[in-house]
Amino acid sequence: MSKICQITGKKAMVGNNVAHSNKRTKRKFDVNLFSKKFYWVEQDCWVTLKVSAAGLRLINKVGLDAAIRDAAQNGFLNA
């Protein structure tokens, strides 16, 4: 599976390594992803999600049900 957060939709960005001589080479900035298991009270089941650190904070702030609903509405969640 690709390195995309299922809650926020964040994915890897492309940038440059810049040497002291100002020579630039391409590099990739990966997302800070975790494979995390959550208990979904409304559905009475466990769900495993690939979530970024920002996605974890969002789940803590608005709740799992609201975060999953918004992610499905925005097309980030395939389940």
SEMAR-342103 format. One record per atom (N, C-alpha, C, CB): x, y, z; residue number from 1; residue in one letter; atom name. Coordinates in Angstrom, 3 decimals, always signed. Glycine has a CB too. Example, Ala and Ser with C-alpha at 12.3 -4.5 7.8 and 13.67 -1.06 7.14 Angstrom:
2
     east    north       up doti bavo lotor
  +13.190   -5.690   +7.800    1    A     N
  +12.300   -4.500   +7.800    1    A    CA
  +13.200   -3.300   +7.800    1    A     C
  +11.308   -4.473   +9.046    1    A    CB
  +12.850   -2.250   +7.080    2    S     N
  +13.670   -1.060   +7.140    2    S    CA
  +12.900   +0.030   +7.870    2    S     C
  +14.084   -0.598   +5.725    2    S    CB
This chain:
79
     east    north       up doti bavo lotor
   +0.826   -1.185   +0.000    1    M     N
   +0.000   +0.000   +0.000    1    M    CA
   +0.872   +1.249   +0.000    1    M     C
   -0.941   -0.003   +1.203    1    M    CB
   +0.355   +2.309   -0.566    2    S     N
   +1.145   +3.527   -0.647    2    S    CA
   +1.161   +4.259   +0.685    2    S     C
   +0.605   +4.438   -1.739    2    S    CB
   +2.077   +5.209   +0.806    3    K     N
   +2.249   +5.960   +2.047    3    K    CA
   +1.347   +7.185   +2.035    3    K     C
   +3.725   +6.375   +2.240    3    K    CB
   +0.042   +6.934   +2.261    4    I     N
   -0.946   +8.012   +2.298    4    I    CA
   -1.764   +7.863   +3.574    4    I     C
   -1.869   +7.989   +1.030    4    I    CB
   -1.978   +8.968   +4.271    5    C     N
   -2.807   +8.954   +5.482    5    C    CA
   -4.264   +8.765   +5.074    5    C     C
   -2.626  +10.273   +6.312    5    C    CB
   -4.948   +7.820   +5.720    6    Q     N
   -6.336   +7.532   +5.370    6    Q    CA
   -7.314   +8.535   +5.990    6    Q     C
   -6.696   +6.125   +5.812    6    Q    CB
   -6.864   +9.363   +6.903    7    I     N
   -7.741  +10.351   +7.534    7    I    CA
   -7.561  +11.730   +6.907    7    I     C
   -7.469  +10.420   +9.040    7    I    CB
   -6.323  +12.184   +6.748    8    T     N
   -6.089  +13.540   +6.233    8    T    CA
   -5.759  +13.569   +4.745    8    T     C
   -4.967  +14.190   +7.002    8    T    CB
   -5.354  +12.440   +4.163    9    G     N
   -5.000  +12.406   +2.751    9    G    CA
   -3.600  +12.894   +2.454    9    G     C
   -5.964  +13.212   +1.982    9    G    CB
   -2.782  +13.084   +3.502   10    K     N
   -1.411  +13.548   +3.284   10    K    CA
   -0.605  +12.466   +2.577   10    K     C
   -0.740  +13.934   +4.625   10    K    CB
   +0.273  +12.890   +1.649   11    K     N
   +1.165  +11.953   +0.981   11    K    CA
   +2.540  +12.564   +0.812   11    K     C
   +0.598  +11.539   -0.375   11    K    CB
   +3.471  +11.766   +0.318   12    A     N
   +4.861  +12.195   +0.222   12    A    CA
   +5.005  +13.405   -0.700   12    A     C
   +5.735  +11.046   -0.278   12    A    CB
   +5.917  +14.309   -0.320   13    M     N
   +6.224  +15.479   -1.125   13    M    CA
   +7.619  +15.315   -1.717   13    M     C
   +6.124  +16.782   -0.281   13    M    CB
   +7.895  +16.029   -2.791   14    V     N
   +9.193  +15.971   -3.441   14    V    CA
   +9.886  +17.312   -3.247   14    V     C
   +9.054  +15.623   -4.953   14    V    CB
  +11.190  +17.246   -2.932   15    G     N
  +11.961  +18.464   -2.748   15    G    CA
  +13.394  +18.261   -3.171   15    G     C
  +11.903  +18.923   -1.307   15    G    CB
  +14.290  +19.084   -2.653   16    N     N
  +15.695  +19.020   -3.018   16    N    CA
  +16.575  +18.867   -1.783   16    N     C
  +16.095  +20.266   -3.801   16    N    CB
  +17.638  +18.071   -1.915   17    N     N
  +18.754  +18.128   -0.995   17    N    CA
  +19.649  +19.245   -1.519   17    N     C
  +19.521  +16.737   -0.885   17    N    CB
  +20.031  +20.179   -0.685   18    V     N
  +20.876  +21.285   -1.124   18    V    CA
  +22.224  +21.165   -0.434   18    V     C
  +20.214  +22.662   -0.819   18    V    CB
  +23.271  +20.964   -1.231   19    A     N
  +24.618  +20.829   -0.698   19    A    CA
  +25.199  +22.203   -0.371   19    A     C
  +25.522  +20.085   -1.696   19    A    CB
  +26.326  +22.197   +0.299   20    H     N
  +26.998  +23.456   +0.643   20    H    CA
  +27.380  +24.232   -0.615   20    H     C
  +28.252  +23.183   +1.495   20    H    CB
  +27.655  +23.504   -1.700   21    S     N
  +28.005  +24.149   -2.967   21    S    CA
  +26.763  +24.597   -3.744   21    S     C
  +28.838  +23.198   -3.825   21    S    CB
  +25.570  +24.452   -3.122   22    N     N
  +24.273  +24.791   -3.701   22    N    CA
  +23.856  +23.849   -4.821   22    N     C
  +24.301  +26.199   -4.219   22    N    CB
  +24.517  +22.688   -4.912   23    K     N
  +24.107  +21.652   -5.862   23    K    CA
  +22.830  +21.010   -5.326   23    K     C
  +25.245  +20.576   -6.074   23    K    CB
  +21.849  +20.796   -6.207   24    R     N
  +20.562  +20.270   -5.770   24    R    CA
  +20.306  +18.884   -6.366   24    R     C
  +19.434  +21.234   -6.161   24    R    CB
  +19.870  +17.969   -5.516   25    T     N
  +19.462  +16.639   -5.954   25    T    CA
  +18.077  +16.349   -5.379   25    T     C
  +20.500  +15.550   -5.509   25    T    CB
  +17.289  +15.607   -6.136   26    K     N
  +15.918  +15.325   -5.725   26    K    CA
  +15.881  +14.416   -4.502   26    K     C
  +15.142  +14.688   -6.874   26    K    CB
  +14.888  +14.634   -3.649   27    R     N
  +14.648  +13.772   -2.496   27    R    CA
  +13.154  +13.736   -2.222   27    R     C
  +15.434  +14.267   -1.244   27    R    CB
  +12.754  +12.840   -1.328   28    K     N
  +11.341  +12.681   -1.005   28    K    CA
  +11.123  +12.902   +0.481   28    K     C
  +10.836  +11.290   -1.422   28    K    CB
  +10.114  +13.681   +0.826   29    F     N
   +9.717  +13.889   +2.208   29    F    CA
   +8.543  +12.960   +2.488   29    F     C
   +9.345  +15.390   +2.484   29    F    CB
   +8.783  +11.875   +3.237   30    D     N
   +7.716  +10.932   +3.548   30    D    CA
   +6.838  +11.454   +4.675   30    D     C
   +8.300   +9.573   +3.922   30    D    CB
   +5.647  +10.897   +4.754   31    V     N
   +4.681  +11.261   +5.781   31    V    CA
   +4.999  +10.467   +7.047   31    V     C
   +3.215  +10.994   +5.300   31    V    CB
   +4.740  +11.060   +8.199   32    N     N
   +4.955  +10.409   +9.488   32    N    CA
   +3.764   +9.489   +9.774   32    N     C
   +5.140  +11.468  +10.634   32    N    CB
   +3.794   +8.257   +9.206   33    L     N
   +2.655   +7.347   +9.252   33    L    CA
   +2.777   +6.311  +10.358   33    L     C
   +2.500   +6.653   +7.928   33    L    CB
   +1.639   +5.939  +10.912   34    F     N
   +1.537   +4.859  +11.890   34    F    CA
   +0.417   +3.927  +11.451   34    F     C
   +1.277   +5.413  +13.334   34    F    CB
   +0.615   +2.639  +11.640   35    S     N
   -0.464   +1.680  +11.451   35    S    CA
   -1.094   +1.481  +12.826   35    S     C
   +0.055   +0.307  +10.827   35    S    CB
   -2.308   +1.977  +13.004   36    K     N
   -2.921   +2.052  +14.329   36    K    CA
   -4.274   +1.363  +14.326   36    K     C
   -3.070   +3.513  +14.779   36    K    CB
   -4.585   +0.699  +15.431   37    K     N
   -5.849   +0.007  +15.596   37    K    CA
   -6.739   +0.833  +16.532   37    K     C
   -5.629   -1.436  +16.151   37    K    CB
   -7.976   +1.115  +16.099   38    F     N
   -8.920   +1.912  +16.871   38    F    CA
  -10.176   +1.100  +17.125   38    F     C
   -9.261   +3.229  +16.144   38    F    CB
  -10.804   +1.318  +18.268   39    Y     N
  -12.097   +0.699  +18.539   39    Y    CA
  -13.174   +1.693  +18.154   39    Y     C
  -12.231   +0.269  +20.039   39    Y    CB
  -14.015   +1.311  +17.193   40    W     N
  -15.073   +2.161  +16.679   40    W    CA
  -16.356   +1.824  +17.428   40    W     C
  -15.251   +1.980  +15.138   40    W    CB
  -16.732   +2.680  +18.369   41    V     N
  -17.851   +2.403  +19.274   41    V    CA
  -19.170   +2.325  +18.524   41    V     C
  -17.935   +3.471  +20.356   41    V    CB
  -19.383   +3.208  +17.557   42    E     N
  -20.654   +3.258  +16.836   42    E    CA
  -20.912   +1.980  +16.038   42    E     C
  -20.677   +4.459  +15.904   42    E    CB
  -19.847   +1.364  +15.508   43    Q     N
  -19.988   +0.132  +14.727   43    Q    CA
  -19.683   -1.117  +15.552   43    Q     C
  -19.072   +0.179  +13.515   43    Q    CB
  -19.208   -0.944  +16.780   44    D     N
  -18.849   -2.023  +17.701   44    D    CA
  -17.822   -2.975  +17.075   44    D     C
  -20.106   -2.803  +18.117   44    D    CB
  -16.741   -2.392  +16.526   45    C     N
  -15.695   -3.214  +15.911   45    C    CA
  -14.354   -2.491  +15.987   45    C     C
  -16.048   -3.544  +14.437   45    C    CB
  -13.286   -3.227  +15.697   46    W     N
  -11.941   -2.661  +15.635   46    W    CA
  -11.613   -2.330  +14.189   46    W     C
  -10.889   -3.640  +16.231   46    W    CB
  -10.965   -1.183  +13.968   47    V     N
  -10.534   -0.765  +12.629   47    V    CA
   -9.051   -0.484  +12.650   47    V     C
  -11.316   +0.483  +12.149   47    V    CB
   -8.338   -0.931  +11.631   48    T     N
   -6.917   -0.624  +11.483   48    T    CA
   -6.763   +0.423  +10.396   48    T     C
   -6.087   -1.903  +11.148   48    T    CB
   -6.105   +1.527  +10.740   49    L     N
   -5.920   +2.629   +9.797   49    L    CA
   -4.450   +2.992   +9.694   49    L     C
   -6.743   +3.857  +10.221   49    L    CB
   -4.028   +3.454   +8.507   50    K     N
   -2.709   +4.064   +8.342   50    K    CA
   -2.905   +5.558   +8.521   50    K     C
   -2.060   +3.723   +6.933   50    K    CB
   -2.428   +6.072   +9.670   51    V     N
   -2.737   +7.446  +10.069   51    V    CA
   -1.448   +8.219  +10.291   51    V     C
   -3.607   +7.468  +11.346   51    V    CB
   -1.426   +9.476   +9.854   52    S     N
   -0.292  +10.357  +10.130   52    S    CA
   -0.430  +10.923  +11.537   52    S     C
   -0.205  +11.502   +9.081   52    S    CB
   +0.604  +11.598  +12.006   53    A     N
   +0.563  +12.217  +13.330   53    A    CA
   -0.531  +13.274  +13.389   53    A     C
   +1.924  +12.841  +13.680   53    A    CB
   -0.712  +14.014  +12.310   54    A     N
   -1.787  +15.010  +12.266   54    A    CA
   -3.152  +14.336  +12.270   54    A     C
   -1.644  +15.903  +11.025   54    A    CB
   -3.248  +13.165  +11.651   55    G     N
   -4.497  +12.410  +11.664   55    G    CA
   -4.839  +11.902  +13.046   55    G     C
   -4.417  +11.254  +10.706   55    G    CB
   -3.819  +11.483  +13.816   56    L     N
   -4.040  +11.059  +15.199   56    L    CA
   -4.570  +12.218  +16.043   56    L     C
   -2.738  +10.510  +15.808   56    L    CB
   -3.989  +13.390  +15.854   57    R     N
   -4.450  +14.569  +16.592   57    R    CA
   -5.883  +14.922  +16.213   57    R     C
   -3.525  +15.766  +16.326   57    R    CB
   -6.230  +14.759  +14.943   58    L     N
   -7.584  +15.046  +14.487   58    L    CA
   -8.582  +14.063  +15.099   58    L     C
   -7.656  +14.992  +12.955   58    L    CB
   -8.208  +12.781  +15.169   59    I     N
   -9.076  +11.784  +15.781   59    I    CA
   -9.271  +12.088  +17.262   59    I     C
   -8.495  +10.373  +15.594   59    I    CB
   -8.208  +12.501  +17.950   60    N     N
   -8.333  +12.857  +19.355   60    N    CA
   -9.216  +14.088  +19.555   60    N     C
   -6.961  +13.102  +19.951   60    N    CB
   -9.208  +14.989  +18.587   61    K     N
   -9.952  +16.239  +18.726   61    K    CA
  -11.442  +16.061  +18.424   61    K     C
   -9.364  +17.297  +17.806   61    K    CB
  -11.769  +15.470  +17.261   62    V     N
  -13.173  +15.403  +16.838   62    V    CA
  -13.814  +14.042  +17.063   62    V     C
  -13.279  +15.760  +15.388   62    V    CB
  -13.016  +13.018  +17.345   63    G     N
  -13.556  +11.675  +17.539   63    G    CA
  -13.384  +10.825  +16.296   63    G     C
  -15.024  +11.742  +17.919   63    G    CB
  -13.371   +9.521  +16.504   64    L     N
  -13.122   +8.582  +15.407   64    L    CA
  -14.253   +8.594  +14.391   64    L     C
  -12.932   +7.172  +15.951   64    L    CB
  -15.495   +8.603  +14.851   65    D     N
  -16.638   +8.538  +13.940   65    D    CA
  -16.670   +9.740  +13.009   65    D     C
  -17.943   +8.453  +14.728   65    D    CB
  -16.474  +10.938  +13.553   66    A     N
  -16.485  +12.154  +12.726   66    A    CA
  -15.303  +12.187  +11.767   66    A     C
  -16.467  +13.403  +13.613   66    A    CB
  -14.138  +11.726  +12.222   67    A     N
  -12.950  +11.731  +11.369   67    A    CA
  -13.113  +10.755  +10.210   67    A     C
  -11.699  +11.379  +12.186   67    A    CB
  -13.663   +9.570  +10.478   68    I     N
  -13.876   +8.579   +9.412   68    I    CA
  -14.941   +9.081   +8.438   68    I     C
  -14.294   +7.205  +10.010   68    I    CB
  -15.991   +9.703   +8.957   69    R     N
  -17.050  +10.229   +8.096   69    R    CA
  -16.510  +11.296   +7.158   69    R     C
  -18.191  +10.800   +8.937   69    R    CB
  -15.687  +12.224   +7.678   70    D     N
  -15.105  +13.281   +6.847   70    D    CA
  -14.122  +12.717   +5.831   70    D     C
  -14.408  +14.317   +7.721   70    D    CB
  -13.332  +11.704   +6.241   71    A     N
  -12.362  +11.108   +5.325   71    A    CA
  -13.065  +10.374   +4.189   71    A     C
  -11.434  +10.149   +6.079   71    A    CB
  -14.158   +9.694   +4.497   72    A     N
  -14.920   +8.999   +3.450   72    A    CA
  -15.581   +9.997   +2.515   72    A     C
  -15.983   +8.075   +4.071   72    A    CB
  -16.052  +11.110   +3.051   73    Q     N
  -16.694  +12.138   +2.231   73    Q    CA
  -15.688  +12.799   +1.291   73    Q     C
  -17.356  +13.196   +3.122   73    Q    CB
  -14.439  +12.983   +1.766   74    N     N
  -13.391  +13.604   +0.959   74    N    CA
  -12.680  +12.619   +0.035   74    N     C
  -12.383  +14.261   +1.859   74    N    CB
  -12.974  +11.330   +0.159   75    G     N
  -12.398  +10.327   -0.728   75    G    CA
  -11.062   +9.786   -0.284   75    G     C
  -12.253  +10.890   -2.071   75    G    CB
  -10.660  +10.012   +0.990   76    F     N
   -9.375   +9.521   +1.474   76    F    CA
   -9.482   +8.075   +1.949   76    F     C
   -8.859  +10.411   +2.605   76    F    CB
  -10.653   +7.644   +2.342   77    L     N
  -10.867   +6.325   +2.927   77    L    CA
  -11.564   +5.429   +1.911   77    L     C
  -11.700   +6.424   +4.233   77    L    CB
  -11.035   +4.231   +1.702   78    N     N
  -11.611   +3.322   +0.721   78    N    CA
  -12.575   +2.328   +1.329   78    N     C
  -10.527   +2.588   +0.012   78    N    CB
  -12.795   +2.368   +2.648   79    A     N
  -13.639   +1.355   +3.274   79    A    CA
  -14.994   +1.876   +3.650   79    A     C
  -12.974   +0.807   +4.482   79    A    CB
